[in-house]
């Protein structure tokens, strides 16, 4: 794990005079109450550093500090409402959107970035998103229903040993 090293505080540092001879430079600076703290980076701090390496000149990297950092486990889903910023970072997922041609990119992409539009359309809500577990509707089917009527997603996972079975949907 990466470590960060930061000075806690340096209370007093004074330069008395120019050194007269060898070895005297060490005596010129008096440093008192200096403490160095070493700590492990948080997951979000590690994420920001990783994004900075991937998108070196993208100011959108800083936005990660303001987002909720969510790690989903297999079988979990997440609902994000209209005009809510999000970034998919890694793993396998399905992103379903209601009917719209409104995709606005503000960072973390090599594609065109429209910086002004998000400022006028975002909701600026501060909340952690609800993690959906899905509801079992058949032996190998879980249904994920967001809080609107435009769509729902069924996840069908048939074990390899029973792949010959047919499901009625």
C-alpha positions in Angstrom: 0.0 0.0 0.0 1.3 3.4 -0.8 2.2 5.6 2.1 2.0 9.4 2.4 4.5 11.3 4.5 3.5 14.7 5.6 5.0 17.1 8.2 2.6 17.7 11.0 4.1 21.0 12.1 7.4 22.8 12.3 7.0 25.4 15.2 10.3 27.2 15.1 13.1 27.6 12.6 15.6 30.4 12.9 18.8 31.3 11.0 21.3 33.0 13.3 24.2 34.0 11.1 26.3 32.8 8.2 28.5 29.8 9.0 32.1 30.5 9.9 33.6 27.2 9.2 33.1 23.5 8.5 30.4 21.8 10.5 28.9 25.0 11.7 26.1 25.0 9.2 24.4 22.2 11.1 24.3 24.5 14.2 22.7 27.4 12.3 19.2 26.0 12.0 17.3 25.1 15.1 14.2 23.0 14.5 12.0 22.3 17.5 8.8 20.1 17.9 9.0 18.6 14.4 6.8 15.6 13.9 6.3 13.5 10.8 3.2 11.3 10.5 3.0 8.4 8.1 -0.4 7.0 7.2 -1.9 4.7 4.6 -3.8 6.3 1.8 -7.5 5.9 1.8 -9.2 4.0 -1.0 -10.4 7.3 -2.5 -6.9 8.8 -2.3 -5.5 5.8 -4.1 -8.3 6.1 -6.7 -7.5 9.8 -7.3 -3.8 8.9 -7.8 -4.7 6.1 -10.2 -7.0 8.3 -12.2 -4.3 11.0 -12.4 -1.9 8.4 -13.9 -4.6 7.4 -16.4 -5.9 10.9 -17.3 -2.8 13.0 -16.7 -4.1 16.4 -18.0 -7.7 16.0 -17.0 -9.0 18.3 -14.3 -11.9 15.9 -13.9 -9.6 13.8 -11.7 -10.3 16.2 -8.9 -14.1 15.5 -9.1 -13.4 12.0 -7.7 -12.8 13.7 -4.4 -16.4 14.9 -4.3 -18.1 11.7 -5.6 -19.2 8.8 -3.5 -16.8 6.0 -4.1 -18.9 2.8 -4.4 -17.6 -0.7 -4.9 -20.3 -3.1 -5.9 -20.2 -6.8 -5.3 -21.4 -9.4 -7.9 -25.2 -9.3 -8.0 -25.5 -5.7 -6.7 -26.9 -2.8 -8.7 -27.0 0.9 -8.3 -29.7 3.5 -9.4 -28.5 6.9 -10.4 -31.1 9.5 -11.2 -31.3 11.9 -14.1 -28.7 14.7 -14.0 -26.5 12.9 -11.4 -22.9 12.7 -12.3 -21.2 9.3 -12.3 -18.2 7.5 -13.6 -17.8 3.8 -14.2 -14.2 2.8 -13.4 -13.6 -0.9 -13.7 -15.2 -4.4 -13.7 -18.1 -5.7 -15.6 -21.5 -3.9 -15.5 -24.5 -3.0 -17.6 -25.5 0.6 -17.8 -29.2 1.1 -18.6 -30.6 4.5 -19.3 -34.1 5.8 -19.8 -34.9 7.1 -23.3 -32.7 10.1 -23.8 -30.0 11.5 -26.0 -28.6 13.5 -23.1 -25.1 12.2 -22.4 -22.8 14.9 -21.1 -19.2 14.2 -20.5 -17.2 16.5 -18.2 -14.0 14.6 -17.6 -12.2 11.2 -17.4 -12.6 10.6 -21.0 -10.7 11.2 -24.2 -14.0 12.1 -25.9 -15.3 15.7 -26.1 -15.9 17.3 -22.7 -18.8 19.7 -22.3 -17.8 21.6 -19.1 -20.6 24.3 -19.0 -23.7 22.0 -19.4 -23.2 20.0 -16.3 -23.0 23.1 -14.2 -26.5 24.1 -15.3 -28.1 20.6 -15.2 -26.8 18.9 -12.1 -29.0 18.4 -9.0 -26.1 18.8 -6.5 -27.8 16.3 -4.1 -25.6 14.9 -1.4 -26.5 11.4 -0.6 -25.1 7.9 -0.8 -26.8 5.9 -3.6 -29.0 3.0 -2.7 -27.5 -0.4 -3.4 -30.1 -2.8 -5.0 -29.9 -6.5 -4.4 -32.6 -7.5 -6.8 -35.7 -9.6 -6.1 -35.8 -13.3 -7.0 -38.7 -13.8 -9.5 -37.7 -17.3 -10.8 -35.2 -19.9 -9.7 -32.3 -18.3 -11.7 -33.7 -14.8 -12.2 -33.3 -11.6 -10.1 -35.1 -8.4 -11.0 -33.7 -5.0 -10.4 -36.4 -2.3 -10.4 -35.3 1.4 -10.2 -37.8 3.9 -8.7 -39.5 4.8 -12.0 -41.6 2.9 -14.6 -39.4 3.2 -17.8 -37.6 -0.1 -17.4 -36.4 -2.8 -15.1 -33.5 -5.3 -15.5 -33.7 -9.1 -15.2 -30.4 -10.9 -14.4 -30.5 -14.6 -15.5 -27.8 -16.7 -14.0 -28.1 -20.4 -14.9 -25.6 -22.7 -13.3 -23.4 -24.5 -15.8 -24.7 -27.9 -14.8 -28.2 -26.8 -15.5 -27.6 -24.8 -18.7 -30.0 -27.1 -20.6 -33.0 -25.8 -18.7 -35.3 -23.2 -20.3 -36.6 -20.2 -18.5 -40.0 -18.7 -19.1 -40.0 -14.9 -18.9 
